[in-house]
Amino acid sequence: MTDGVPNNDPPHSPSSLTDKIQYPELIPGLFQNQDKVEKMDDGDLPGIQPCHDSPNPDLNDLIADKNALEELKEDGKAVPASDGFAKEMLSSSNGNLAVPTVEELKEELVEYKKGKLNPYQRNADSPVLFNTKKKVYLLNKNWHRKWKKYVTGRRYAYHYMGEDDLVPVASRTHPGRISNEEMLYAGEFYKSEDEDLYDAQVRTEVRDRRGYKIVSEKQWELLSHRYGGVPIKRYCYKDEYYAYYQPEICFEQFNLIILPPRDNFAVEDISNERAIFISKRWTVKEAKERIMKVLSQSSYGYHLTQENFRLWKLNRMLVVRNVLKELEGQVDRIRNTVIRNLEPKIEENTSIEFPGTSLDNQKESLIIQNLYLNPDDKIIIEQANDKGEFIFKYMKDVEIGRCEFCSQTRPLITSCCCKKVFYCSSSCLKKDVRFHEDKCTADELEEDLSYIKKTERSNMGITGLQNLGNTCYMNSGLQCLSNTVLLSRYFLEDLYLGDINETNPLGTKGRLTKSFAKLVKMLWYESETVISPSFFKRVVGNFYSNFKNFSQQDGHELIITVLDALHEDLNRVKNKPYMKLKTSDDPNDNSMVATAWYDYLARNQSIVVDLLHGQYKSILKCPCCSKYSVTFDPFSTVPLPVPAKKDRTVKFFYVPYDVSKPMVKSVVTVSKTASVEDVREKVAEMLAVPKYGSTFVLLSAKTFDRFLCREQKSKLITKFASSELYIQEI
C-alpha cells in the first residue's frame, strides 16, 4: 500500500515477486540505439540494432536464486501457475535454470510462429488493422529481441549465419522474465481490485514497432508460460464508417480532482489530482460507471452512484490553484445557500457557475474520444450531499445549438436569467449583456444574500462599476448612494428585510430594493475591483422605461427615481390615511411647520424619509389682492449650481516700438465679461505705457489672424487656441 492506496499489481508483477527476486536488466532502456534500424532476416518487423553480445554472465548474477523463491513459499506467497520461469527456478536443484537443447528452442520458435498474427495492414505510417475482431497482447520489444537471439543462437540478429556460427546453447544469454512493466504508466492512479485491463496503461512515449510488439493470445500464452511476466491485454475495435479493426493501445486519461459535498465543503478536503484510465470508445455514462466502481472500493472510501456525482471538465486555460482559491472565498456561500431549484431544466443550486464544461449533459451517443480531451485536462468530480444537492449551476439536457453572442454551433452550457437566450460559455454571456439587456425580462432576484459577507479582503465601498454602455450617469449616481454611509449600513445589516412593503401599489413589490441591497453588498463586501451593475439596471429598466435602453440620461433624475422607489418599497405605512392639504395666509406664522411635517409622516415613513427627506416653505403673494399663500412641500434632494470661475487669464507679448528694447511676455487677469478695452487698461497700468499707444493683434504660428477692436469681448482672445496675443506699440 502506497499513501493509503492499495497495490493492485498482479501477483506475478515486480511488486509482488521481484521485490525478492532480482531479475536481469540486460538492456538499460527501451529505446537503445534507435537510429540503427534494419530489417530482420526472418521477416520480422523493423527493430532496433542491438549492441554486440557481451560475454555470457553467470546466470546466478542475473536470475533470482533459489533461496529467494523459497522465502516466498515460506511467507505464504504462492508462485503463479503461469509463471513457468519461477517454477523452473524452484524445481532446479542449484538455483540455476536447466539448459534446453537446440531442438527444444527450435520447437519453441516454431510454436511461436504458428500463432503469429496476420494483420490486414501494417505499414510504418498507419496503425495495425485486422479483418476480424481480435484479442491481442503487447510484448516489450527489447525483451522480444533478447528472446529472439536466445532461441535462434545468432550473434548478430540481423545477419545471415550458418549453423556452425551459432552460439552454443549453454553460452546463450537467457532473456529472463518478460519485462512488460517497463512500458506501463509509472505514476499513481486509481486502480480496480480485480485488475482489469484498464489498469495496464501504456506510457504515451512508448511507440509501436519501437517499444512494443503486438502478439496473438496464443503467442502470449506460450511465452508467459515459459518465462512469466505482466500481461498487457488489448481488444480491437472498429470505428464507425470504417471497415477494419484496430487495437486500442492507450486509454483515455482522466485526471480526477474530487470535491467534497457542499454541507462540509472545505478546500483542504479536496483530493489531490490522480488519474484513472478508461476506454476511448465508452460514453460518459460508461466512464462514470468505471469511476463509480473503482472509487467505491473500500480502499478509497467513496460512496458513488450515477445520481450523486457529476463530472466537469475544467477550462484548460485556467490554473487549478487559482480556481481553488476562488472557491475558498465562497465557502460560506456554498455551505449556507438555500437551494431552490424551481426550473425543470436548470438547477441554480448555489448559482456558482463552474469554469468549464459539464460532461454529464452530453449526448448519450457521444463517446469519450469525440470530447477531444488533452492528457493535461482536469476532470472535477462534484459530489452531492445526503439531500441530493449540488454546488454548481447545472443545465439538464444541454442541446447543441447556436450561441447568442458568437453564433457558433456548440453545446449551450449557460443561459441568461430570463431563460430565453443561451450561450456556449460564461464569457459570451458577459459580452452579450449590453446587447441583450433591453430585451431581457428577468429581474434576477435573490432571496438569500447571506453568502455575501464581510471578509479581510472586502473593499468596503472602494469598488468600481463597469460601464455597460452610456451608463456613466447611473454609475455616478449609484456611487453617491453607496457612499451615503447610514443608508448603506441599513442594507448591509439586512435591516431592510423587515420593512419591505410588497402591497404598496406605488412601489416595485420589493424588487428594486432587493437588487439595490445586492449591489450595495457587492460594493462593500466583494474583493473585486470592478463589478457589473447589469442586474440592477435590468430591474430599473423594467419599471421605468426611460432607463431601459442605453441612451444618455440625467444622473440626478436617476437618483431621485431610485430614492422614490426605495421609499415606496420600504414604506412602513401599510394603509395610508387621507390628509387634507393645509395652507396659511400669514408668511410669518411658523405654527404650520410641525403640522405639515407630521401630516407628511402620517403617510410616509421609511429609512429614506428618516435620512434624506425635508420640506420647503413656499410663499406666494397675489399681485392683485396682495394676499399670501403659505404651503410646505417635501423634497429628497436639493439641486445646487456648480460654482464657476469669474476671472479669465490672458497671456500676451508686448512689442516696443524701439526694436532695441526687449519684448515682454506676461499675463493679465480680467473678468470673464471684460472687453478688449478692459484688457488695454490692465496692460497699460501693468507696464506703465499709454492706454491707446498700441494695437492688439492675434497671430498664430503660420499667419496673421485678426486685429482686435476695443469693443470686442476678451473671450475672443482665448477662443483661438493656436493664436497668441501681440500688443504692438505705435
Stockholm file with secondary structure:
# STOCKHOLM 1.0

chainA/1-730         MTDGVPNNDPPHSPSSLTDKIQYPELIPGLFQNQDKVEKMDDGDLPGIQPCHDSPNPDLNDLIADKNALEELKEDGKAVPASDGFAKEMLSSSNGNLAVPTVEELKEELVEYKKGKLNPYQRNADSPVLFNTKKKVYLLNKNWHRKWKKYVTGRRYAYHYMGEDDLVPVASRTHPGRISNEEMLYAGEFYKSEDEDLYDAQVRTEVRDRRGYKIVSEKQWELLSHRYGGVPIKRYCYKDEYYAYYQPEICFEQFNLIILPPRDNFAVEDISNERAIFISKRWTVKEAKERIMKVLSQSSYGYHLTQENFRLWKLNRMLVVRNVLKELEGQVDRIRNTVIRNLEPKIEENTSIEFPGTSLDNQKESLIIQNLYLNPDDKIIIEQANDKGEFIFKYMKDVEIGRCEFCSQTRPLITSCCCKKVFYCSSSCLKKDVRFHEDKCTADELEEDLSYIKKTERSNMGITGLQNLGNTCYMNSGLQCLSNTVLLSRYFLEDLYLGDINETNPLGTKGRLTKSFAKLVKMLWYESETVISPSFFKRVVGNFYSNFKNFSQQDGHELIITVLDALHEDLNRVKNKPYMKLKTSDDPNDNSMVATAWYDYLARNQSIVVDLLHGQYKSILKCPCCSKYSVTFDPFSTVPLPVPAKKDRTVKFFYVPYDVSKPMVKSVVTVSKTASVEDVREKVAEMLAVPKYGSTFVLLSAKTFDRFLCREQKSKLITKFASSELYIQEI
#=GR chainA/1-730 SS CBTTBCCCCCTTSTTTTTTTSCCCCCSSCTTTTTTCCCCCTTSCCCCCCCCCCCCCCCHHHHSCCHHHHHHHHHTTCCCCTTCHHHHHHHHSSSSSCCCCCHHHHHHHHHHHHHTCCCCSBCCTTSCCBBSSCCEEEEEEHHHHHHHHHHHHCCSSTTSCCCGGGSCCGGGSCCCCSBCGGGGBCCSCBCCCTTCCGGGCCBCTTCCBTTTEEEEEHHHHHHHHHHHCBCCCEEEEECCTTCCSBEECCSCEEEEEEEECCGGGCCGGGSCCCEEEEECTTSBHHHHHHHHHHHHTSTTTCCCCCSSSEEEEEECTTSCHHHHHHHHHTTHHHHHHCCCCCCSSSEECTTCBCCSEEESTTSCTTCBGGGGCCCTTCEEEEEECCTTCCCSBCEESSCCEEECTTTCCEEECCEECTTSSCEESSHHHHHHTHHHHGGGCCCCCCCSCCTTCCCCTTCCTTCCEECCCSSCHHHHHHHHHHHTCHHHHHHHHTTGGGGTCCTTCTTSCTTHHHHHHHHHHHHHHHCCCSEECCHHHHHHHHHHCGGGTSSSCCCHHHHHHHHHHHHHHHTCSCSSCCCCCCCCBSCTTCCTHHHHHHHHHHTTCCSHHHHHHCEEEEEEEECTTTCCEEEEEEEESCCCCCCCCCCEEEEEEEEECSSTTSCCEEEEEEEETTCBHHHHHHHHHHHHTCCTTSEEEEEEESSSEEEECCTTSBTHHHHHCTTEEEEEEEC
#=GC SS_cons         CBTTBCCCCCTTSTTTTTTTSCCCCCSSCTTTTTTCCCCCTTSCCCCCCCCCCCCCCCHHHHSCCHHHHHHHHHTTCCCCTTCHHHHHHHHSSSSSCCCCCHHHHHHHHHHHHHTCCCCSBCCTTSCCBBSSCCEEEEEEHHHHHHHHHHHHCCSSTTSCCCGGGSCCGGGSCCCCSBCGGGGBCCSCBCCCTTCCGGGCCBCTTCCBTTTEEEEEHHHHHHHHHHHCBCCCEEEEECCTTCCSBEECCSCEEEEEEEECCGGGCCGGGSCCCEEEEECTTSBHHHHHHHHHHHHTSTTTCCCCCSSSEEEEEECTTSCHHHHHHHHHTTHHHHHHCCCCCCSSSEECTTCBCCSEEESTTSCTTCBGGGGCCCTTCEEEEEECCTTCCCSBCEESSCCEEECTTTCCEEECCEECTTSSCEESSHHHHHHTHHHHGGGCCCCCCCSCCTTCCCCTTCCTTCCEECCCSSCHHHHHHHHHHHTCHHHHHHHHTTGGGGTCCTTCTTSCTTHHHHHHHHHHHHHHHCCCSEECCHHHHHHHHHHCGGGTSSSCCCHHHHHHHHHHHHHHHTCSCSSCCCCCCCCBSCTTCCTHHHHHHHHHHTTCCSHHHHHHCEEEEEEEECTTTCCEEEEEEEESCCCCCCCCCCEEEEEEEEECSSTTSCCEEEEEEEETTCBHHHHHHHHHHHHTCCTTSEEEEEEESSSEEEECCTTSBTHHHHHCTTEEEEEEEC
//
